[in-house]
Amino acid sequence: MSELSRIDDYVDMAFTAAASGRPGPAVLLCPQDLLLEAAPGAAPAVRRRNLGSYPLDRVVADPARVAQAAAMLASARSPLIVAGGGVHLSQAHAELARLQQTAALPVATTSMGKGAVDERHPLSVGVIGYFMGTRSATKGLRRLVSDADVILFVGDRTNQNGTDSWTLFPPAAAYIHIDIDGQEVGRNYEALRLVGDAKLTLAALADALRTLDVSARAATAPRSRPRSPRDAASLPRRRAR
């Protein structure tokens, strides 16, 4: 039963629901009789906690699974990171850039993830998804995605636009998925589940990769950004085992 004396608690609950886990709108419904009650005579205690910022709580994925993901990426011949809008929500840009640089990993983005990494970086692929269709200007880059053998999704819903109607990513690839919302992980592509905040989990993944040998891939990484789809062959496609 709702009580007028708990109105501040209800507002806090609404902010907590909106700013924790996957962010989104929250609705606070009050019965009409509560709105018609007289305000209490004594002033309520002042609320001091800020519950209106996101992420409200940061959690990192299971360390054992982070280590497993690092091993998969280190041994991949043609790895690829796909960054979605969750990177922006988590403010995980620096951590993603560090992972890209230290492990020599190509990074593509969805349209919602555009700007998650510096697109002038030689290992930045740009926006993928339906932008890589048969009549698109970047169709020549499509093989960078379709030939990938290990794909890491970060804050990506793997929806229709970001996957070119689920035709872009290769069925035989192994998938890793980082997301704060466990229901999004593996929704469309069965994946190693890294449920956690993108910022913390990407940092943990970079730390784990630093303990592994990625020198062969780093040695073949391009020194400049491909100027056109025809220059895409300069991106590392195979890693020496």
Helices and strands as residue ranges (DSSP letters): G 4-6, H 7-19, H 32-36, H 63-75, E 79-83, H 86-90, H 93-102, E 107-109, E 124-127, G 130-132, G 139-141, H 142-146, E 150-154, G 161-163, E 174-179, E 192-195, H 198-210, H 215-220, G 229-234
